[in-house]
Amino acid sequence: MKSFVNLHFPAVFPAIDVRGGRCVRLIQGKRSAEIEYGGEPADVARRWVALGAECLHVIDLGAAFGESSSRDAIIAIANAVPVPVQTGGGIRDEDTMDRLLDGGVTRVILGTKALRDPVFLKRAVKKHGQDTIMVSIDVAGDRVRTAGWEEDSGLGIEDAIRLVETAGVERLLVTATDRDGTLAGPRIDLVERVLEECAVRIVAAGGIGKIEDVEAVLSIRHPRLDGVVIGRALYEGAVHLEDALACAAAHRREGRR
């Protein structure tokens, strides 16, 4: 079983966003602002691993929007590579979690369902374990978005943090929705705020557009910062995966001193 347990942190999480079985990226999560990248999702996964990726971050955008899911493509990714895969997007029932985890996915990321149904979330953590369940907090301004980022959850950042901590969650994916897919730079203030407010581990996402952005996130050097997700910047060559991995390795060495 592939596991995140032995992964070195902070880590770089190359993103693979899948919609209708295709590799795409969305700008600010908008359905109409789609950029398609060629190649089968499993082939893209193999490419990132061949370049040194130690883990992958895969999102089913179609399922997040209530469209047809790409579960088969995601399971194919998990079985095509020797590294752990975390996946999210429209996972709103136990059967879907079981299918993905039984199919080779290492960790599932819950969002809308977790924030709307804390009992479901607590049950999922109890059944699958804290290493297996991650919750996505997708932030626009000071509000948390759900349903493919198209709806206000009714929760502020601190409210969402308290909800997931109460359910026993130990890992969060924190995304700045206004930066995601824009290459405009990360919201360092958001990452620092969540780290200050919570007692769980986080992965930061949204806005990485150059290697200096990777450096800026990892320079936070917090013991609970597990790493950074990089998407569009990798596909368009604005960030080279080898450079991002070297940056993360340097910060791990610094942390050991």
Summary of the structure (lengths in Angstrom):
residues: 257
radius of gyration: 16.3
end to end distance: 31.6
largest distance: 48.4
contacts: 915
relative contact order: 0.15
helix: 38%
strand: 26%
